[in-house]
Amino acid sequence: MNIWDAFWGLEVEQCPCDVHFVEWLEQEGLSRRRIYHFGTGGHHYVGLRCAEPHLDNTVLGITAAPKEYESFIALATDNPRVTHSYSAYFGDIYTSNPRLLPRFDIVTLFHSCEFRSEANDAYGALTDRQVMDLFTEQTDKGGYILFYKGSFAYGTAEPIIAEWAEQMPVEEIAGFKTLRIFRKLA
């Protein structure tokens, strides 16, 4: 599996997309939602914040970074209550299978085009566009799909997002800080 060796630890300022995402949820009053989060970070900021009573969201996060997953295991061991609403798994988003995924109200694809390389080709991994399509299908009507304009790979992702937005049943709505936000129409 193509893993990510970097570790985004407790320094939340390194992940403005996660901070902005939670701020957006709070501003919009989005609670009791089912969220899929691409890139947990070792801080697990989204999962921890969404577990707070005023948000009460459930979050399923994916990481391809072994140290980030180890930090989730430590978090769940030290604070098992958080696992009532937050779970993270170690995997490659490019091998996602819709039969293994639940339905979502909100999907964050903040790290689109950051991790896909020739190494993924060896095991038949999806492309970034196929991941966008798959998670659009897993998002219920009226749900949201978000992208991060501050990603180091946003320049690569932007034309793929434009093509996706033209071909899928989504509409772009007002963004929030560093986030592009789309709503699923059908």
VEXPA-109568 format. One line per 2 residues: for each residue x, y, z of N, C-alpha, C, O. Coordinates in pm, 1 decimal. Each point is the difference from the previous one (the first is absolute). Layout:
<volums>
X Y Z X Y Z X Y Z X Y Z ~ ... .
</volums>
This chain:
<volums>
84.5 -118.0 0.0 -84.5 118.0 0.0 89.0 124.3 0.0 104.6 3.1 64.8 ~ -147.4 97.4 -137.5 71.1 127.0 -5.5 -33.1 78.7 126.5 -109.5 54.7 12.7 .
205.1 -49.1 81.3 -26.2 68.0 127.3 58.5 140.6 -1.2 77.8 36.2 -88.2 ~ -116.5 40.6 186.3 45.4 136.1 18.7 83.5 2.0 126.5 -49.3 -32.6 108.0 .
176.6 71.1 -121.0 90.5 -3.7 114.4 -5.2 123.8 88.1 49.5 -3.3 112.7 ~ -107.6 111.0 -160.4 -6.0 122.2 79.5 -97.3 -18.5 116.1 -88.0 -86.0 -3.9 .
105.5 167.6 106.3 -87.4 -6.4 117.2 -45.6 140.1 35.1 80.2 86.4 35.3 ~ -210.0 -65.5 -45.7 -58.4 127.6 41.4 -45.3 -17.1 143.8 -106.4 -56.0 26.4 .
187.8 104.6 66.2 -24.1 -22.4 141.3 -97.6 96.8 61.5 -102.4 33.9 -59.3 ~ 135.1 10.0 178.6 -91.4 81.5 78.0 -6.2 145.1 -44.9 -81.2 76.5 52.0 .
163.9 -37.0 -146.1 4.8 137.6 -45.8 -116.3 26.6 -94.8 14.6 -11.6 -121.7 ~ -128.6 46.8 176.7 -121.5 18.1 -79.6 18.4 108.8 -103.7 -62.4 -5.3 -105.9 .
147.8 105.4 133.9 18.4 107.0 -96.5 56.3 -53.4 -131.8 -7.2 69.0 -101.7 ~ 62.7 -189.8 101.2 48.6 -60.2 -122.8 -115.9 -46.0 -88.0 19.6 -23.8 -119.2 .
-135.6 11.1 173.2 -116.2 -50.3 -74.7 -112.5 102.2 1.9 -104.2 -23.3 61.3 ~ 124.7 137.0 -128.3 -108.1 99.8 1.8 -129.7 -54.1 -58.8 -108.0 45.2 38.1 .
116.4 -141.5 -130.6 -123.4 -54.0 -57.4 -86.2 -64.5 108.2 -122.3 14.2 -2.0 ~ 184.0 -84.3 95.7 -76.6 -64.4 106.5 -63.7 103.8 91.8 -116.7 -12.4 37.4 .
193.9 114.8 -1.5 -52.6 106.6 85.4 -113.5 72.8 -71.9 -105.5 23.8 58.7 ~ 126.8 11.5 -184.9 -104.0 70.4 -75.8 -124.3 -85.9 -18.0 -112.0 50.9 2.5 .
131.6 -180.7 -20.4 -114.1 -90.8 -14.2 -86.9 2.3 125.5 -122.1 12.2 -9.7 ~ 183.4 -23.5 126.4 -77.7 1.2 124.1 -65.7 136.7 20.2 -114.4 7.5 44.7 .
184.7 98.6 -76.6 -60.6 133.9 9.8 -122.0 10.2 -91.6 -101.9 57.5 38.1 ~ 112.5 -113.7 -159.5 -112.8 1.9 -93.8 -117.9 -78.8 56.0 -114.0 46.1 -5.9 .
141.0 -165.1 60.4 -106.9 -79.6 60.8 -71.2 80.1 108.1 -122.9 1.2 7.1 ~ 201.6 66.0 77.1 -59.0 79.5 109.0 -80.1 117.1 -55.3 -111.4 25.5 45.8 .
166.2 46.1 -143.3 -69.8 114.8 -57.9 -132.7 -41.6 -62.8 -100.2 70.1 13.2 ~ 100.1 -184.2 -81.4 -119.9 -46.8 -68.5 -94.2 -78.8 92.3 -110.3 -36.5 -40.6 .
153.2 10.6 162.9 -83.0 -76.9 92.1 -18.8 -144.2 -43.7 -105.6 -58.8 23.2 ~ 207.3 1.5 -86.3 -10.0 -136.8 -51.5 40.4 -99.2 108.6 118.1 -20.4 27.9 .
-218.1 -39.2 31.1 22.7 -99.0 105.1 -72.5 -129.1 -35.3 -87.6 -3.1 -86.4 ~ 126.2 -101.8 154.8 -58.5 -132.8 -19.5 12.2 -45.4 -146.0 -92.1 -60.3 -55.0 .
206.2 89.9 -6.4 27.6 -37.6 -138.5 100.9 -114.5 -4.7 80.1 -18.1 91.7 ~ -85.7 -58.0 -199.7 93.0 -110.9 -23.5 107.8 51.6 -94.4 -28.0 36.3 -114.3 .
151.5 -33.5 163.3 110.6 63.9 -71.9 107.2 -103.1 -35.7 36.2 -85.2 81.2 ~ 13.2 95.3 -204.0 118.7 -74.9 -41.8 112.3 101.1 -13.8 -14.5 100.6 -69.5 .
126.8 -126.8 135.7 110.3 96.5 3.7 127.4 -63.0 -55.1 52.9 -95.2 57.3 ~ -4.4 149.0 -168.7 120.9 -46.9 -68.1 120.8 69.7 61.6 24.0 118.1 -25.0 .
52.4 -192.8 106.4 122.0 51.3 61.2 -22.8 42.7 143.4 -29.2 116.6 26.5 ~ 42.3 -210.5 66.7 -33.2 27.4 139.6 98.0 93.4 69.1 -38.2 75.6 89.3 .
165.4 -80.6 -130.4 103.2 69.1 76.5 18.2 -70.7 132.5 -94.1 -59.3 52.6 ~ 213.6 65.0 1.3 25.7 -61.6 129.8 -71.5 70.7 112.6 -13.1 -54.7 109.6 .
-33.6 176.2 -135.2 -74.3 78.0 99.2 -145.5 -44.0 8.5 -63.7 20.6 103.3 ~ 9.5 -80.4 -208.2 -139.5 -46.4 -5.8 -97.9 111.5 37.1 -101.5 -23.0 65.8 .
134.7 142.4 -109.2 -76.3 119.7 34.8 -147.0 -11.4 -40.0 -88.7 27.1 80.9 ~ 63.0 -66.6 -204.3 -139.4 -7.2 -47.1 -79.4 -101.2 81.9 -111.4 29.3 43.3 .
167.0 -146.7 -21.8 -70.2 -102.2 77.4 -27.5 42.4 142.6 -109.2 -22.6 52.3 ~ 208.4 84.4 11.2 -17.1 44.1 138.4 -100.2 114.6 10.9 -86.8 -1.5 87.3 .
98.4 100.3 -175.0 -90.7 114.1 7.2 -143.4 -39.6 -33.8 -94.5 47.9 62.7 ~ 78.5 -135.1 -161.7 -135.6 -40.1 -38.8 -68.0 -84.5 106.4 -122.3 -14.2 -0.4 .
200.9 -42.0 91.4 -56.8 -78.1 110.5 -55.6 89.5 110.5 -70.8 -47.9 88.6 ~ 102.1 176.8 -93.2 -49.1 91.6 103.6 -152.7 8.7 -6.8 -57.6 -4.6 -108.6 .
-7.3 17.0 223.4 -147.4 -3.9 3.8 -69.6 99.8 -91.4 -105.9 -32.5 -53.6 ~ 159.6 151.3 33.3 -68.7 98.6 -83.9 2.8 -38.7 -147.8 -82.0 49.0 -77.5 .
174.0 -135.0 37.6 4.3 -46.9 -138.7 -60.0 -140.2 -12.4 -84.8 -23.9 -86.0 ~ 127.4 -66.7 169.9 -55.7 -135.9 4.3 -3.7 -65.1 -138.3 -98.4 -63.8 -37.3 .
207.9 81.1 -38.3 11.6 -64.4 -129.9 75.1 -131.3 14.1 78.0 -17.7 93.6 ~ -101.2 -74.2 -186.0 81.4 -121.2 -5.3 100.3 17.5 -113.6 -32.6 54.2 -105.6 .
155.1 -100.9 129.0 107.0 17.0 -97.1 70.3 -133.1 -22.1 40.6 -67.4 94.7 ~ -27.3 31.4 -221.5 83.5 -111.9 -40.8 115.7 60.5 -77.4 -19.1 58.4 -106.7 .
139.3 -72.9 161.3 117.5 58.9 -63.3 93.0 -105.8 -54.3 7.1 -111.0 52.9 ~ 64.0 145.2 -158.1 98.7 -90.9 -58.3 137.5 65.5 5.3 14.1 120.6 -20.5 .
86.7 -202.4 48.5 138.2 43.9 -8.3 84.0 -109.3 -63.5 -21.8 -118.9 23.0 ~ 117.6 161.4 -102.9 97.5 -92.8 -57.8 135.5 19.0 67.4 102.2 -47.0 -49.9 .
-102.4 115.9 163.0 122.0 25.5 76.7 -0.9 -87.9 125.1 -82.4 20.9 89.0 ~ 172.2 -118.0 -80.9 1.1 -89.6 116.9 5.6 73.2 134.3 -65.9 -41.9 95.2 .
143.5 150.6 -85.7 9.3 72.1 128.1 -131.3 67.7 36.9 -34.8 9.3 117.8 ~ -38.4 38.0 -219.2 -130.9 59.1 28.9 -96.3 -106.2 50.3 -78.2 25.3 91.7 .
83.4 -143.1 -150.7 -87.3 -107.2 46.6 38.5 -43.7 141.0 -87.2 -25.8 82.9 ~ 216.8 17.5 -55.3 45.0 -33.7 135.2 -49.2 103.8 100.8 -34.7 -34.4 113.1 .
31.7 160.6 -153.9 -49.8 103.3 91.9 -150.4 -17.1 23.4 -48.7 31.7 108.5 ~ -26.2 -81.3 -208.6 -141.4 -28.6 21.6 -16.9 -114.3 99.3 -85.7 6.4 88.1 .
166.3 -110.1 -101.7 -7.8 -112.8 93.9 25.3 49.1 142.0 -71.1 -38.8 92.7 ~ 171.9 123.8 -75.2 28.8 55.5 132.7 -116.8 85.1 49.3 -38.2 -8.1 116.7 .
-18.4 89.6 -205.5 -114.9 83.8 35.9 -117.0 -86.3 44.1 -61.4 26.6 103.4 ~ 29.9 -129.6 -180.9 -113.4 -87.3 32.4 24.2 -78.0 128.3 -93.8 -27.3 74.8 .
217.5 -8.2 -49.2 33.9 -73.5 122.3 -12.3 91.0 121.8 -52.7 -40.3 103.7 ~ 102.1 164.1 -117.3 -2.8 94.5 111.8 -137.3 62.5 21.5 -34.4 36.9 112.3 .
-43.4 -24.8 -217.9 -129.1 67.5 6.7 -103.0 -78.4 -80.8 -43.5 46.1 -105.5 ~ 3.7 -164.2 153.7 -90.3 -83.6 -79.1 -135.1 64.9 -30.6 -66.7 -41.6 -94.7 .
25.0 140.8 170.8 -127.4 67.4 -27.1 -3.1 62.1 -139.3 -104.6 5.2 -64.7 ~ 221.8 42.1 18.9 4.4 65.2 -130.6 -38.7 -97.5 -111.3 -47.4 42.3 -105.4 .
67.2 -171.8 128.0 -31.1 -98.0 -104.8 -150.3 -22.4 -17.6 -41.6 -72.9 -90.0 ~ -38.7 134.3 174.3 -145.3 -2.8 -21.5 -37.3 79.0 -124.5 -101.2 -27.4 -64.5 .
185.4 127.4 31.1 -34.1 84.4 -114.6 113.7 17.1 -100.0 -19.2 61.5 -105.0 ~ 136.8 -114.6 135.6 114.4 17.3 -90.1 76.1 -130.4 -14.8 34.5 -65.6 98.3 .
-9.1 29.7 -222.4 85.9 -113.6 -27.9 90.7 36.7 -115.9 -39.4 72.3 -91.5 ~ 160.7 -122.9 96.8 96.0 20.6 -107.8 49.6 -136.2 -44.0 11.3 -92.4 80.6 .
17.8 80.8 -207.6 57.2 -124.8 -48.1 121.3 28.3 -86.3 12.6 105.4 -62.3 ~ 75.8 -203.4 61.1 120.9 7.4 -80.4 -29.4 -60.7 -135.0 -43.1 -115.0 -8.8 .
65.9 191.1 -96.5 -26.0 -52.0 -132.7 37.6 98.7 -107.7 44.6 111.4 27.3 ~ -63.1 -154.1 -147.7 26.4 80.5 -118.0 -135.0 41.7 -57.3 -75.9 -85.1 -46.3 .
45.3 212.6 48.6 -128.9 47.0 -50.6 -21.1 -42.0 -144.9 -113.6 -11.5 -46.0 ~ 223.3 -11.4 -25.5 -8.6 -38.1 -140.7 -40.1 -146.2 -20.1 -13.5 -45.0 -113.8 .
-5.3 -28.6 221.6 -52.9 -136.5 -10.3 -137.4 -9.9 66.6 -47.2 -109.6 30.5 ~ -16.0 223.8 -8.6 -132.0 1.2 64.1 -100.5 -80.1 -81.7 0.4 2.6 -123.0 .
-86.0 -73.6 195.0 -101.2 -84.7 -60.2 -135.9 45.6 54.0 -20.4 -0.5 121.4 ~ -72.3 39.6 -208.1 -128.3 50.0 49.2 -77.4 -101.6 83.9 -82.5 38.6 82.8 .
107.9 -167.1 -103.0 -71.1 -101.5 78.1 47.5 -2.5 145.5 -68.0 -55.2 86.5 ~ 183.0 114.2 -59.6 51.2 5.8 136.7 -31.0 132.4 69.3 28.4 16.6 118.7 .
-86.1 76.8 -192.5 -22.7 134.3 54.1 -147.2 25.0 30.2 -87.6 -44.4 -74.3 ~ 60.6 115.6 183.7 -138.0 43.2 25.9 -33.0 123.1 -84.9 81.6 43.3 -81.4 .
-198.3 11.3 100.1 -42.1 124.4 -63.8 50.5 115.8 85.1 19.6 -14.3 120.6 ~ 1.0 128.8 -184.4 51.0 117.9 71.0 -84.2 122.3 -31.3 -64.5 9.6 -104.4 .
67.6 84.1 199.4 -60.5 131.6 -18.6 104.4 100.6 -47.2 -31.5 95.4 -71.1 ~ 156.8 -118.3 111.9 109.5 91.7 -32.7 125.0 -82.2 -25.9 31.6 -93.0 74.1 .
39.3 129.1 -181.1 126.4 -66.1 -34.3 105.7 108.4 -19.2 -21.5 96.1 -73.9 ~ 135.1 -112.0 140.3 112.5 90.4 -22.7 101.9 -72.3 -86.6 47.7 -108.0 34.9 .
-15.3 168.4 -147.3 103.1 -53.0 -89.4 114.9 101.0 -6.2 48.3 35.5 -107.5 ~ -6.5 9.3 225.4 100.2 105.5 12.7 133.6 -35.0 -64.7 72.6 88.8 -44.8 .
-40.4 -215.6 39.8 133.4 -39.7 -46.9 -1.6 -62.8 -138.6 86.4 -80.9 -34.1 ~ -185.8 119.2 -45.1 -7.6 -49.9 -137.4 129.0 31.4 -75.0 53.6 110.4 8.6 .
-5.9 -208.4 -81.0 120.4 8.3 -85.1 130.9 9.1 79.1 105.8 18.1 -60.2 ~ -110.0 -29.9 190.6 123.9 6.8 77.9 73.2 -133.9 7.7 122.6 -1.7 11.8 .
-193.2 -108.2 -18.0 62.1 -128.8 30.8 0.4 -99.3 -115.2 62.9 -105.1 12.3 ~ -128.6 132.5 -121.2 -9.4 -94.7 -111.4 127.3 5.7 -81.8 43.0 107.9 -40.7 .
18.3 -224.0 15.9 121.8 -6.3 -81.0 3.0 -132.3 -76.1 -94.0 -79.1 7.2 ~ 202.2 56.4 -79.4 16.6 -124.8 -74.3 -1.3 -120.3 94.9 -38.2 -110.1 -39.7 .
79.4 131.1 163.5 0.2 -111.0 96.8 -139.8 -57.5 18.3 -14.6 -119.8 24.4 ~ -88.1 203.0 -35.9 -138.0 -47.2 13.9 -43.7 -84.9 -119.3 -86.2 -86.8 13.3 .
146.0 112.4 -129.6 -35.8 -75.2 -120.9 27.0 -148.9 15.4 -71.2 -82.4 -57.5 ~ 173.1 47.6 134.5 39.8 -140.3 15.3 -112.0 -86.5 56.2 -2.5 -120.8 -23.7 .
-90.2 181.0 97.9 -108.9 -78.7 57.4 -138.0 49.8 -42.7 -98.6 -16.5 71.9 ~ 93.6 77.4 -189.6 -128.8 34.7 -59.2 -78.4 104.5 75.3 -122.9 -6.1 4.1 .
190.7 101.6 55.4 -66.7 103.2 77.9 -80.6 94.6 -89.0 29.5 16.4 -118.4 ~ -130.5 44.6 177.1 -82.1 98.6 -69.3 82.1 124.7 -29.9 105.7 21.9 59.2 .
-155.1 58.8 -151.0 58.3 131.7 -25.1 -66.4 100.3 94.9 -97.9 -32.8 67.1 ~ 151.0 153.3 -62.0 -63.6 103.2 82.3 -142.0 28.2 -47.5 -89.9 17.8 82.2 .
68.7 -13.4 -211.4 -135.2 23.4 -52.0 -93.2 -113.9 40.6 -114.1 25.1 38.5 ~ 160.1 -148.1 -46.3 -83.8 -113.5 40.2 -33.1 6.3 149.4 -110.0 -37.6 40.6 .
203.7 84.6 40.4 -27.4 17.4 143.0 -108.5 106.3 18.9 -92.2 -18.4 79.5 ~ 103.2 128.9 -152.3 -102.5 105.3 8.9 -136.9 -55.3 -38.5 -99.4 26.7 67.6 .
94.3 -102.9 -175.0 -127.1 -58.2 -44.3 -56.2 -97.3 103.7 -118.7 4.3 32.4 ~ 204.9 -91.7 19.1 -42.8 -99.7 98.5 -59.9 68.0 123.3 -107.1 -38.7 46.6 .
176.4 140.4 6.0 -50.9 63.6 120.9 -119.3 91.4 -27.8 -78.5 27.8 90.6 ~ 64.2 18.7 -213.7 -122.0 71.6 -36.8 -118.3 -96.8 5.7 -106.6 33.9 51.4 .
126.1 -153.1 -104.1 -105.1 -102.6 4.3 -34.3 -37.8 144.2 -115.6 -30.8 29.3 ~ 212.7 32.6 60.2 -22.7 -37.8 140.3 -61.4 114.0 82.6 -36.5 -19.5 115.9 .
25.7 137.6 -176.0 -55.1 116.4 69.1 -149.2 11.2 -31.5 -40.8 -4.6 -116.1 ~ -38.7 19.1 219.9 -143.8 13.9 -19.5 -35.0 133.5 -64.3 74.4 97.3 12.3 .
-188.0 -93.6 -80.7 -51.0 123.1 -60.9 -6.8 109.4 106.6 -46.1 -22.6 111.9 ~ 92.9 140.9 -149.6 2.1 112.0 93.8 126.1 4.3 83.5 22.5 95.5 74.3 .
60.0 -198.4 -86.0 125.1 -4.6 74.7 107.0 87.8 -61.7 -21.5 62.6 -103.8 ~ 136.3 -58.5 168.0 107.8 89.4 -40.2 127.8 -77.0 -29.1 29.9 -101.1 63.7 .
45.1 151.6 -161.8 132.1 -53.2 -33.4 93.5 120.3 -2.7 -24.7 98.3 -69.8 ~ 132.1 -108.0 147.1 88.6 114.4 17.3 141.5 -29.7 -46.9 48.6 -112.6 10.9 .
16.9 216.5 -63.5 138.8 -5.7 -43.9 77.3 113.3 67.0 -58.3 99.3 43.4 ~ 189.5 -115.5 -35.9 88.6 95.5 67.5 86.9 72.6 -101.8 83.9 -61.5 -65.8 .
-104.3 192.7 53.0 74.8 79.9 -96.9 145.5 21.6 40.9 81.0 42.2 -82.6 ~ -46.4 -69.9 206.8 137.3 19.2 47.2 87.5 -122.6 -14.2 116.7 3.8 39.1 .
-168.1 -111.0 -93.1 77.5 -122.8 -19.0 117.0 25.6 -94.5 -12.2 76.7 -95.5 ~ 124.1 -140.5 122.2 114.5 14.4 -90.2 -30.4 -56.8 -138.4 69.2 32.5 -96.5 .
-171.5 -116.8 85.8 -37.3 -59.7 -129.1 -127.3 61.6 -57.5 -57.2 -54.2 -94.6 ~ 12.3 166.0 150.0 -125.2 58.1 -48.8 7.7 37.9 -147.8 -99.4 -12.6 -71.5 .
213.5 58.0 25.0 15.2 33.3 -141.4 -25.8 -119.3 -89.9 -53.7 15.4 -109.7 ~ 91.1 -134.1 154.7 -27.3 -123.3 -74.1 -146.6 -39.8 14.8 -62.0 -46.4 -95.7 .
7.3 64.4 214.6 -137.8 -40.7 28.2 -102.8 92.6 -65.4 -107.7 -45.4 -38.6 ~ 138.9 172.2 25.9 -98.6 98.3 -45.7 -64.7 -35.0 -134.2 -122.6 6.7 -9.0 .
197.3 -43.6 -96.1 -68.9 -36.0 -124.6 -81.2 -129.5 11.4 -100.9 -16.2 -68.6 ~ 143.9 -73.9 153.4 -76.2 -123.4 22.3 -130.4 32.6 71.8 -105.3 -54.9 -32.4 .
113.4 144.3 129.9 -120.4 44.5 71.0 -95.8 68.2 -97.2 -120.8 -22.7 6.6 ~ 173.3 106.1 -96.8 -85.2 69.8 -98.1 -72.6 -100.0 -90.5 -119.8 13.8 -24.8 .
191.7 -112.8 -23.4 -62.1 -103.2 -84.6 -104.7 -78.4 78.9 -110.0 -25.0 -49.2 ~ 145.3 -13.7 173.0 -91.5 -71.9 88.7 -127.8 81.6 21.8 -110.6 -53.3 -8.5 .
126.9 183.5 36.7 -115.3 86.0 29.0 -92.1 14.5 -120.9 -120.8 17.2 16.3 ~ 176.1 -23.9 -136.6 -81.5 8.6 -121.3 -77.0 -128.6 -26.6 -108.7 3.7 -57.7 .
163.4 -116.5 99.1 -56.2 -129.2 -36.9 -80.6 -68.9 109.9 -74.5 -93.9 -28.2 ~ 87.8 137.7 149.3 -70.5 -63.2 111.6 -114.2 89.9 47.0 0.9 119.9 -27.7 .
-99.1 -176.1 98.4 -114.8 79.3 45.7 34.7 81.3 125.6 -47.4 -28.9 109.9 ~ 130.8 130.7 -129.6 42.5 85.6 110.8 -6.5 145.8 -44.8 3.7 30.9 -119.1 .
-13.3 56.9 217.4 10.1 143.1 -26.7 94.1 60.5 102.2 -1.7 -37.2 117.3 ~ 83.4 130.1 -162.4 90.0 67.0 93.7 -78.9 106.8 73.9 -76.5 76.0 -59.4 .
96.9 -72.4 189.8 -63.9 102.0 82.9 110.9 88.3 57.0 117.8 -21.4 -28.8 ~ -154.7 118.5 107.9 99.3 91.5 56.5 105.6 -78.0 77.1 -31.7 -87.1 81.0 .
156.5 119.5 -107.6 109.8 -63.6 71.3 15.9 59.3 139.3 -71.0 92.7 38.9 ~ 164.9 -147.9 34.0 28.2 49.3 134.3 151.7 -0.4 18.7 62.5 -106.0 1.6 .
-4.5 223.6 12.5 144.1 16.1 18.4 76.2 -77.4 -107.6 -4.8 39.1 -116.6 ~ 74.6 -146.6 151.0 80.6 -74.4 -97.3 -75.7 -114.0 -66.6 59.4 -79.0 -73.3 .
-188.7 69.6 97.7 -77.1 -116.1 -46.0 -89.7 32.6 -118.9 -63.3 105.5 -4.5 ~ 58.9 -198.0 -92.0 -100.4 2.0 -107.2 -106.6 -99.7 40.1 30.4 -111.2 43.1 .
-156.4 152.0 -57.4 -109.4 -82.1 50.1 -101.7 -22.9 -111.9 -42.6 93.0 -68.5 ~ 5.8 -219.1 52.8 -100.3 -39.5 -98.5 -113.2 -71.8 72.9 21.3 -68.9 99.7 .
-141.8 87.0 -152.4 -116.8 -69.7 52.8 -47.3 -99.4 -106.1 -6.8 31.9 -118.7 ~ -25.7 -153.3 164.5 -50.4 -102.3 -91.3 -147.3 25.4 -28.1 -79.3 21.5 91.7 .
44.2 -24.3 -218.3 -136.8 33.8 -42.4 -91.5 -121.4 -12.8 -119.8 10.3 26.4 ~ 173.7 -123.8 -66.1 -85.6 -116.8 -21.1 68.0 -125.9 49.0 -57.0 -108.7 -9.5 .
</volums>
